[in-house]
Amino acid sequence: MSVFGPGKSFVDAPDPQDMGRCTRCGYCLTECPTFVMSGLEMESPRGRIQLIQAVADGRMPATAGLLAHLDLCIQCRACEPACPSGVPFGRVMERSRAMVLEQKGAAPWSWRLRKRLAAFFLARPQRLRFAVRLLRLYQRVGLQRLVRSTRLLKLFPCHLYDIELFLPPLADSSAEMQPSYTPAHSSAPAHRVALLVGCVTPHLYPNLNEATVRVLQRNGCEVIVPPEQTCCGALHVHAGDLNGARELARRNIDAFLPLSVEAVVVNAAGCSAAMKDYAHLLKDDPAYAEKAAQFSALVKDINEFLVSLPFDSKMGQVKGRVTYQDSCHLTHAQGAKAQPRAVLQAIPGLELVEMETPERCCGSGGVYNIVQPEMSWRLLKEKMADIAGTKARIIATANTGCMMQLEAGIRRYGPKGAHVAHVVELLDEAYRALDGD
């Protein structure tokens, strides 16, 4: 137990002005997935703000029970567009975790472990590559089938059985990096862009980066992929490791900004949201504040960028009934709700059917499904029921974390025969259908 108090000084702590914007009006309540599930005030954004404020002021100790309410937050930011006062709740949560981690002995072991694992793997590609190879071996030699059929992990604590079920099938080959330069299809390219390949996308969904490059080429872009790029830092920020995120941000700015591109294109919504926030993350860094603002202005989600061109509408057919799951950090954090739908609606043969609550979080939340598997499965079960109501067999989304989560939902809840695809993969399929590929 540790008391913070007004006499304490923290490098990173929630801005009192950000928290002071909350008028407790309650507009956030029906948008918050954890409040909808639990009905508890302390699992709502306004309830969590009160807890954070009380800890920061020293009126309440940072007990394990109090921090559990903060940890149950998915950080989906669905409350932000609903808030009439403009409370930047995502920022408040990120800095509250940083504040707790900064206070010696305050953070639970799970928070400290999360921070260390992110630093150990995501900023070190060779370590992540080795871990993925071990997981691939675990699947190839049949250990995964044995573990799941015998339910051996139920004998262990910490919901290991539920966590393991989220692990997707790993591709046979893992493209570590796209070519550093890919010319446009036309001899006189109209656009010069850079691509973030991400830290986990090349291992889990190698086709996604390949499809993204092909789509950009098709639309007159020369694509540069600087090998010096690194993890975007999103999971570091979510875990409260703002210093780790700042170091990664500086490395990406140094890798991308000298390229003189008109956009830094990102195909994972969580990554683009984090990179658009570099300007705020580094606002107090005299060497990088201006460069961070320039960089953040360049970052575009792939759907956002394509719709702004506009993209080539000459396509072949991709027949099927599709429903779109809003990726939280695209629709809530970046305000890009219409763009992915515009791409899907432009593809001949696709019938877009909306689910009742497409903007409700699927329960992925970065590593939320690992640290809060029980709530994650509850949210996912409701999501899959919503999807089943559309009778769609193609589930489109715009973030790799959502793709993993929805694939786990299909394996556990159905609907049978359904599959998950990124929006840009469907667009790529339509272009290739026209070419006869």
C-alpha positions in Angstrom: 0.0 0.0 0.0 1.4 3.4 -0.9 0.0 6.9 -0.6 0.8 9.4 -3.3 -0.4 12.8 -2.1 0.0 16.4 -3.3 3.5 16.6 -2.0 4.7 13.9 -4.3 6.2 14.9 -7.7 6.0 12.7 -10.8 7.6 13.0 -14.2 4.5 11.5 -15.7 1.1 11.9 -14.1 -2.4 12.7 -15.4 -2.9 16.4 -16.2 -5.3 17.8 -13.5 -6.9 20.0 -16.3 -7.6 16.8 -18.3 -9.3 15.2 -15.3 -11.0 18.4 -14.3 -12.9 18.5 -17.6 -15.1 15.6 -16.3 -18.5 16.9 -15.2 -19.8 13.4 -14.2 -22.6 13.8 -16.8 -22.7 10.1 -17.5 -22.7 10.2 -21.3 -19.7 7.9 -21.2 -21.4 5.1 -19.3 -23.3 3.4 -22.1 -20.2 3.5 -24.3 -17.9 1.9 -21.8 -17.7 -1.9 -22.4 -16.7 -2.7 -18.8 -19.4 -0.6 -17.3 -22.0 -2.2 -19.6 -20.8 -5.6 -18.5 -20.5 -4.9 -14.8 -22.9 -2.0 -14.1 -20.3 -0.8 -11.5 -19.5 2.9 -11.3 -15.9 2.1 -10.6 -15.7 0.3 -13.9 -16.8 3.5 -15.8 -14.6 6.3 -17.1 -16.0 8.9 -14.7 -15.6 6.4 -11.8 -12.0 5.7 -12.8 -11.2 9.4 -13.1 -12.4 9.9 -9.5 -10.2 7.0 -8.3 -7.2 8.4 -10.1 -7.8 11.9 -8.8 -8.1 10.5 -5.2 -4.8 8.6 -5.5 -3.0 11.6 -7.1 -4.2 13.9 -4.3 -3.3 11.4 -1.6 -6.9 11.0 -0.4 -6.8 7.2 -1.2 -4.1 4.6 -1.1 -3.1 2.8 -4.3 -4.3 -0.5 -3.0 -4.5 -3.7 -5.2 -8.3 -3.5 -5.2 -8.3 0.1 -6.5 -5.7 -0.6 -9.1 -7.7 -3.6 -10.3 -10.5 -1.2 -11.4 -7.9 0.7 -13.5 -6.5 -2.5 -14.9 -9.9 -3.7 -16.1 -10.1 -0.7 -18.4 -9.5 -1.8 -22.0 -8.3 1.7 -23.0 -10.6 1.4 -26.1 -11.4 5.2 -25.8 -15.0 4.7 -26.7 -15.9 7.3 -24.0 -13.9 10.1 -25.8 -16.3 10.8 -28.7 -19.3 10.5 -26.3 -17.8 13.0 -23.9 -19.3 16.5 -24.3 -16.4 18.0 -22.3 -13.7 16.4 -24.4 -12.0 14.5 -21.6 -8.9 12.8 -23.2 -9.5 9.6 -21.2 -6.9 7.5 -23.0 -4.2 10.0 -22.1 -5.5 10.1 -18.5 -5.3 6.3 -18.2 -1.9 6.0 -19.8 -0.4 8.6 -17.4 -2.1 7.2 -14.4 -0.4 3.9 -15.0 2.9 5.7 -15.5 2.3 7.5 -12.2 1.7 4.2 -10.4 4.8 2.6 -11.9 6.9 5.6 -11.0 6.0 5.2 -7.3 8.3 2.6 -5.9 6.4 -0.5 -4.6 3.0 0.8 -5.7 2.5 -1.1 -8.9 1.4 -4.8 -8.8 3.8 -7.4 -10.2 1.6 -7.8 -13.3 2.0 -4.2 -14.2 5.8 -4.3 -13.8 6.0 -7.6 -15.7 4.0 -6.1 -18.6 6.3 -3.2 -18.8 9.4 -5.4 -18.8 8.1 -7.8 -21.4 7.2 -5.0 -23.8 10.7 -3.5 -23.4 12.3 -7.0 -23.7 10.6 -8.2 -26.9 8.9 -5.4 -28.9 11.9 -3.1 -29.1 14.2 -6.0 -29.9 13.2 -7.7 -33.2 15.6 -10.6 -32.8 14.1 -11.5 -29.4 10.6 -11.4 -30.8 11.6 -13.4 -33.8 13.1 -16.1 -31.5 9.9 -16.2 -29.4 7.7 -16.5 -32.5 9.8 -19.4 -33.7 9.4 -21.2 -30.4 5.6 -20.7 -30.6 5.6 -21.9 -34.2 7.5 -25.1 -33.2 4.9 -25.5 -30.3 2.2 -25.6 -33.0 4.0 -27.7 -35.6 5.1 -30.6 -33.4 1.5 -31.0 -32.1 2.0 -29.7 -28.6 -0.7 -27.2 -29.0 -3.2 -29.9 -30.0 -2.2 -31.9 -27.0 -2.5 -29.0 -24.6 -5.9 -27.9 -25.9 -7.4 -31.4 -26.0 -6.2 -32.4 -22.5 -6.8 -28.9 -21.0 -3.5 -29.3 -19.1 -3.3 -25.5 -18.6 -6.4 -25.5 -16.5 -4.2 -27.0 -13.8 -2.2 -23.8 -13.7 -3.2 -20.4 -12.2 -3.5 -17.0 -14.0 -6.0 -18.2 -16.6 -3.3 -19.8 -18.7 -5.8 -22.0 -20.5 -7.9 -19.1 -21.6 -4.9 -17.0 -22.6 -3.5 -19.8 -24.8 -6.7 -20.1 -26.8 -6.1 -16.6 -28.2 -2.9 -17.8 -29.9 -3.5 -17.8 -33.7 -2.0 -20.2 -36.2 1.4 -18.9 -37.1 2.3 -18.6 -40.7 4.9 -21.1 -42.1 7.1 -18.3 -43.3 7.7 -14.9 -41.7 8.7 -12.0 -43.9 10.9 -10.0 -41.5 10.7 -6.8 -43.6 9.3 -5.6 -46.9 11.9 -4.5 -49.5 13.2 -1.1 -48.6 11.9 0.4 -51.9 9.0 -0.7 -54.0 8.3 1.3 -57.2 4.8 2.3 -58.3 3.1 0.6 -61.1 3.1 3.7 -63.2 6.3 5.1 -64.7 5.6 8.5 -63.1 4.4 7.8 -59.5 1.9 10.3 -58.1 2.8 9.7 -54.5 5.8 8.9 -52.4 5.0 7.2 -49.1 6.6 5.2 -46.3 5.2 2.1 -44.7 5.3 1.0 -41.1 5.6 -2.8 -41.1 5.0 -3.2 -37.4 6.6 -5.6 -34.9 4.1 -8.5 -34.8 2.3 -8.1 -38.2 5.2 -9.7 -40.2 5.0 -12.7 -38.0 1.3 -13.2 -37.6 -0.1 -11.8 -40.8 2.7 -11.5 -43.4 0.2 -11.2 -46.3 -1.2 -8.0 -44.8 2.0 -6.0 -45.4 2.4 -7.6 -48.9 -1.2 -6.7 -49.7 -0.7 -3.1 -48.4 2.3 -2.6 -50.7 0.4 -4.0 -53.7 -2.6 -1.7 -53.1 -0.3 1.3 -52.7 1.5 0.5 -55.9 -1.8 0.1 -57.7 -2.7 3.6 -56.6 0.4 5.3 -58.0 2.6 5.1 -54.9 6.3 4.4 -54.6 6.7 2.7 -51.2 9.7 3.1 -48.9 10.2 0.8 -45.9 13.2 2.1 -43.9 14.9 -0.8 -42.2 15.8 1.4 -39.2 12.1 1.6 -38.1 11.0 0.0 -34.9 7.9 -0.8 -32.8 5.5 2.1 -32.6 5.4 2.0 -28.8 1.6 1.6 -28.4 1.9 -1.3 -26.0 4.6 0.6 -24.0 2.2 3.5 -23.6 -0.7 1.3 -22.6 1.5 -0.3 -20.0 2.5 3.0 -18.6 6.1 2.9 -19.9 6.1 6.4 -21.4 9.9 6.7 -21.3 10.2 3.5 -23.3 7.6 4.7 -25.8 9.5 8.0 -26.1 12.7 6.3 -27.1 10.9 4.2 -29.7 9.2 7.4 -31.0 12.6 9.1 -31.4 13.9 6.2 -33.4 11.0 6.1 -35.7 11.1 9.9 -36.3 14.8 9.5 -37.2 14.0 6.7 -39.5 11.0 8.2 -41.3 11.2 12.0 -41.3 14.4 12.4 -43.5 12.7 10.4 -46.3 10.7 13.4 -47.6 7.4 11.4 -48.0 3.9 12.8 -48.2 2.6 10.2 -45.7 3.7 7.4 -43.3 1.1 4.7 -44.0 0.1 2.3 -41.3 -2.2 -0.7 -41.6 -2.7 -1.4 -37.8 -5.0 1.1 -36.2 -3.4 0.8 -32.8 0.0 1.7 -34.3 -1.3 4.7 -36.3 -3.1 6.1 -33.2 0.1 5.8 -31.1 2.2 7.5 -33.8 -0.2 10.3 -34.3 0.3 11.0 -30.6 4.1 11.4 -30.9 3.6 15.1 -30.9 2.1 15.0 -27.4 4.4 12.3 -26.2 7.5 14.4 -27.0 6.1 17.9 -26.5 8.5 18.5 -23.6 11.6 17.2 -25.5 13.4 20.3 -26.9 15.3 18.2 -29.5 12.3 16.4 -30.8 9.1 18.4 -30.1 9.0 20.1 -33.5 10.1 17.0 -35.4 7.5 14.9 -33.6 4.7 17.4 -34.6 5.9 17.2 -38.2 6.0 13.4 -38.1 2.6 13.0 -36.4 1.0 15.1 -39.2 2.4 12.6 -41.8 0.9 9.5 -40.2 -2.1 8.1 -42.0 -4.1 4.9 -41.5 -4.2 3.0 -44.8 -8.0 3.4 -45.1 -7.7 7.1 -44.4 -4.9 7.5 -47.0 -6.7 5.5 -49.7 -9.9 7.4 -49.4 -8.1 10.8 -49.6 -6.4 9.9 -52.9 -9.1 8.7 -54.1 -8.2 5.1 -54.7 -8.5 3.3 -58.0 -12.1 2.0 -58.5 -11.3 -0.5 -61.3 -11.6 -3.9 -59.6 -12.8 -7.5 -60.1 -15.5 -9.1 -58.0 -15.1 -10.4 -54.4 -18.4 -12.1 -53.7 -19.6 -12.4 -50.2 -21.5 -11.0 -47.3 -19.3 -8.9 -45.1 -19.7 -7.1 -41.8 -17.2 -4.6 -40.4 -15.9 -4.5 -36.9 -14.7 -1.0 -36.0 -11.2 -1.0 -34.6 -11.3 1.1 -31.4 -8.2 3.0 -32.1 -9.3 3.9 -35.6 -12.9 5.0 -35.0 -12.6 6.4 -31.5 -9.0 7.6 -31.3 -8.7 8.8 -35.0 -12.2 9.5 -35.9 -12.0 7.3 -39.0 -15.3 5.5 -39.1 -16.5 6.1 -42.7 -13.2 5.5 -44.6 -12.9 1.7 -44.2 -16.6 1.4 -45.0 -16.1 3.4 -48.2 -13.4 1.0 -49.2 -15.6 -2.0 -48.6 -18.6 -0.5 -50.4 -16.5 0.2 -53.5 -15.6 -3.5 -53.9 -17.9 -5.2 -56.5 -19.7 -8.3 -55.2 -19.3 -7.5 -51.5 -22.5 -6.9 -49.5 -21.8 -4.9 -46.4 -24.2 -5.7 -43.5 -23.8 -3.7 -40.3 -24.0 -5.4 -37.0 -25.9 -3.8 -34.1 -22.9 -2.5 -32.3 -19.9 -2.5 -34.7 -18.2 0.2 -32.5 -18.3 -1.9 -29.3 -14.8 -3.3 -28.5 -14.2 -6.9 -29.3 -12.0 -7.3 -26.2 -8.6 -7.4 -27.7 -7.2 -4.1 -26.4 -3.5 -4.7 -27.2 -2.7 -7.3 -24.6 -5.9 -7.0 -22.7 -7.0 -10.5 -23.7 -3.8 -11.8 -21.9 -4.0 -9.7 -18.7 -7.8 -9.7 -18.4 -8.9 -12.9 -20.3 -12.2 -13.4 -18.4 -13.6 -10.0 -19.3 -12.1 -10.3 -22.8 -13.9 -13.6 -23.5 -17.2 -12.1 -22.2 -16.9 -9.2 -24.6 -15.9 -11.4 -27.4 -18.8 -13.8 -26.9 -21.2 -10.9 -27.2 -19.4 -9.6 -30.3 -19.6 -13.0 -32.0 -23.3 -13.2 -31.3 -23.7 -9.7 -32.9 -21.7 -10.9 -35.9 -23.8 -14.1 -36.2 -26.9 -11.9 -36.5 -25.6 -10.4 -39.7 -25.2 -13.8 -41.3 -21.9 -12.5 -42.8 -19.1 -15.0 -43.5 -16.5 -12.3 -44.0 -15.5 -10.3 -40.9 -13.5 -7.2 -41.9 -11.5 -5.0 -39.5 -8.5 -2.7 -39.6 -6.2 -3.8 -36.8 -4.1 -6.9 -36.3 -5.1 -7.2 -32.6 -8.7 -7.2 -33.6 -8.0 -9.8 -36.3 -6.4 -12.2 -33.7 -9.3 -11.6 -31.3 -12.0 -12.2 -33.9 -10.3 -15.4 -35.2 -10.3 -16.7 -31.6 -14.0 -15.9 -31.5 -14.7 -17.9 -34.6 -12.8 -20.9 -33.2 -14.7 -20.8 -29.9 -18.2 -19.4 -30.8 -18.6 -19.5 -34.6 -20.1 -18.8 -37.0 -18.7 -21.8 -38.8 -17.2 -21.1 -42.2 -16.5 -17.4 -41.3 -13.1 -15.8 -41.8 -11.5 -12.6 -40.8 -9.8 -10.2 -43.2 -8.2 -6.8 -43.1 -10.0 -4.2 -45.2 -6.9 -3.7 -47.4 -6.6 -7.5 -48.0 -10.1 -7.5 -49.5 -9.2 -4.5 -51.7 -6.1 -6.2 -52.8 -8.1 -9.3 -53.6 -10.4 -7.2 -55.8 -7.5 -5.7 -57.7 -6.0 -9.1 -58.2 -9.3 -10.5 -59.4 -9.3 -7.9 -62.1 -5.8 -8.9 -63.2 -6.7 -12.6 -63.2 -4.3 -13.4 -60.3 
